[in-house]
Amino acid sequence: MRGLQGKCAIVTGAAKGIGKGIARRLAAEGTHVLVADILAEEAEATAAAIRSEFGVTAVAYTIDLTKNEEIEAMMAFAHDLFGSIDILVCNAGVTIHNWATDYPVETIDFVLNIDLRAHYLCARTAARYMKEQPSKGNVVCISSVNSTIYHSKRSLYNISKAGINGMVGTLGVEWARFGIRVNAVAPGYVGTDLVNDLVAEGKLDLTNNMQVIPMKRLIEVEEIANTVAFLASDEASGITAQTIFVDGGWSKDALPEEKDIL
Ligand SMILES: NC(=O)c1ccc[n+]([C@@H]2O[C@H](COP(=O)([O-])OP(=O)(O)OC[C@H]3O[C@@H](n4cnc5c(N)ncnc54)[C@H](O)[C@@H]3O)[C@@H](O)[C@H]2O)c1
């Protein structure tokens, strides 16, 4: 894709799952990557694999995204390392299920901090560098199908993801004047640890979901990564402030297939 070769990207939550797939996809285009995650060993393993497979600079960076001082330090580190921050992918996320009436306040702060506040802090800190550099910059956040369709006992996650859609809208509008594009990708369910652990714990029954997913399948990590790479590339030069759903049509479907032809 045009405009990715030789660029420098930070991908948060890149040790495993969707973030790892995004870091690999960008590296395949010749983009250098900072593999940022709270899991130090897994991040180092991912960075090492990317270096040997794609021959780009790939550096692991250990960070707790709930801490603003660590976010500011990471951006300074990446800027020193690469000389610019061309692409920021805010991907790290968590989910903890409970009734809204029963979440401890500490859990509310924890989930909202990672799933929404960290995206905002990372984006605005990166933008301070991006708007001053000739190459300007590009931010892509990972939202979810659950930003617009909701299931019970997931209110913190759903609120955060709805907030991300609003965030890329408002920052996309505000930062177009600085040459910075801001978009989100909203995945349907992907077979990562996040989903597999919920299934194993009996907190998610995918057969229910499949009834209202037109494509009747999970989304592949590569399908998310392809869309992120597209949005970060010059191929998407006219797109900003948007959320692109990669969800097999799920967010548009209201009824199980056999019930919508009566
Ligand atoms: N898997 C899905 O079906 C699905 C669907 C829609 C959206 N998403 C979103 O995609 C993103 C990635 O999800 P995934 O499925 O790959 O999950 P995952 O659990 O496999 O990976 C999440 C990564 O984020 C990291 N992380 C968590 N807290 C962190 C913190 N405080 N600081 C730094 N890193 C931290 C984890 O260590 C992990 O490597 C999330 O934002 C998630 O909400 C996932």
Ligand as a Chemical Component Dictionary entry (heavy atoms), coordinates in Angstrom:
data_LIG
# 
_chem_comp.id                   LIG 
_chem_comp.type                 NON-POLYMER 
_chem_comp.pdbx_formal_charge   0 
_chem_comp.three_letter_code    LIG 
# 
loop_
_chem_comp_atom.comp_id 
_chem_comp_atom.atom_id 
_chem_comp_atom.alt_atom_id 
_chem_comp_atom.type_symbol 
_chem_comp_atom.charge 
_chem_comp_atom.model_Cartn_x 
_chem_comp_atom.model_Cartn_y 
_chem_comp_atom.model_Cartn_z 
_chem_comp_atom.pdbx_ordinal 
LIG N1  N1  N 0  -11.181 -10.129 19.995 1  
LIG C1  C1  C 0  -12.313 -9.570  19.602 2  
LIG O1  O1  O 0  -13.269 -10.248 19.244 3  
LIG C2  C2  C 0  -12.450 -8.085  19.529 4  
LIG C3  C3  C 0  -13.618 -7.561  18.977 5  
LIG C4  C4  C 0  -13.783 -6.181  18.883 6  
LIG C5  C5  C 0  -12.791 -5.346  19.364 7  
LIG N2  N2  N 1  -11.652 -5.891  19.920 8  
LIG C6  C6  C 0  -10.644 -4.958  20.398 9  
LIG O2  O2  O 0  -9.393  -5.256  19.799 10 
LIG C7  C7  C 0  -8.350  -4.858  20.673 11 
LIG C8  C8  C 0  -7.386  -6.010  20.851 12 
LIG O3  O3  O 0  -8.092  -7.097  21.421 13 
LIG P1  P1  P 0  -7.565  -8.600  21.388 14 
LIG O4  O4  O 0  -8.729  -9.436  21.092 15 
LIG O5  O5  O -1 -6.346  -8.707  20.565 16 
LIG O6  O6  O 0  -7.220  -8.790  22.950 17 
LIG P2  P2  P 0  -5.985  -9.522  23.662 18 
LIG O7  O7  O 0  -6.409  -9.662  25.076 19 
LIG O8  O8  O 0  -5.569  -10.730 22.901 20 
LIG O9  O9  O 0  -4.807  -8.447  23.547 21 
LIG C9  C9  C 0  -4.887  -7.213  24.220 22 
LIG C10 C10 C 0  -3.477  -6.708  24.457 23 
LIG O10 O10 O 0  -3.538  -5.476  25.197 24 
LIG C11 C11 C 0  -2.552  -5.508  26.214 25 
LIG N3  N3  N 0  -2.892  -4.636  27.337 26 
LIG C12 C12 C 0  -3.950  -4.766  28.167 27 
LIG N4  N4  N 0  -3.887  -3.853  29.138 28 
LIG C13 C13 C 0  -2.784  -3.096  28.904 29 
LIG C14 C14 C 0  -2.193  -1.988  29.575 30 
LIG N5  N5  N 0  -2.715  -1.466  30.691 31 
LIG N6  N6  N 0  -1.064  -1.455  29.063 32 
LIG C15 C15 C 0  -0.511  -1.981  27.950 33 
LIG N7  N7  N 0  -1.014  -3.047  27.289 34 
LIG C16 C16 C 0  -2.146  -3.599  27.769 35 
LIG C17 C17 C 0  -2.527  -6.968  26.639 36 
LIG O11 O11 O 0  -1.336  -7.300  27.364 37 
LIG C18 C18 C 0  -2.649  -7.693  25.313 38 
LIG O12 O12 O 0  -1.397  -7.943  24.711 39 
LIG C19 C19 C 0  -9.028  -4.397  21.973 40 
LIG O13 O13 O 0  -9.161  -2.995  21.977 41 
LIG C20 C20 C 0  -10.389 -5.053  21.887 42 
LIG O14 O14 O 0  -11.366 -4.368  22.613 43 
LIG C21 C21 C 0  -11.473 -7.227  20.016 44 
# 
loop_
_chem_comp_bond.comp_id 
_chem_comp_bond.atom_id_1 
_chem_comp_bond.atom_id_2 
_chem_comp_bond.value_order 
_chem_comp_bond.pdbx_ordinal 
LIG N1  C1  SING 1  
LIG C1  O1  DOUB 2  
LIG C1  C2  SING 3  
LIG C2  C3  SING 4  
LIG C2  C21 DOUB 5  
LIG C3  C4  DOUB 6  
LIG C4  C5  SING 7  
LIG C5  N2  DOUB 8  
LIG N2  C6  SING 9  
LIG N2  C21 SING 10 
LIG C6  O2  SING 11 
LIG C6  C20 SING 12 
LIG O2  C7  SING 13 
LIG C7  C8  SING 14 
LIG C7  C19 SING 15 
LIG C8  O3  SING 16 
LIG O3  P1  SING 17 
LIG P1  O4  DOUB 18 
LIG P1  O5  SING 19 
LIG P1  O6  SING 20 
LIG O6  P2  SING 21 
LIG P2  O7  DOUB 22 
LIG P2  O8  SING 23 
LIG P2  O9  SING 24 
LIG O9  C9  SING 25 
LIG C9  C10 SING 26 
LIG C10 O10 SING 27 
LIG C10 C18 SING 28 
LIG O10 C11 SING 29 
LIG C11 N3  SING 30 
LIG C11 C17 SING 31 
LIG N3  C12 SING 32 
LIG N3  C16 SING 33 
LIG C12 N4  DOUB 34 
LIG N4  C13 SING 35 
LIG C13 C14 SING 36 
LIG C13 C16 DOUB 37 
LIG C14 N5  SING 38 
LIG C14 N6  DOUB 39 
LIG N6  C15 SING 40 
LIG C15 N7  DOUB 41 
LIG N7  C16 SING 42 
LIG C17 O11 SING 43 
LIG C17 C18 SING 44 
LIG C18 O12 SING 45 
LIG C19 O13 SING 46 
LIG C19 C20 SING 47 
LIG C20 O14 SING 48 
# 
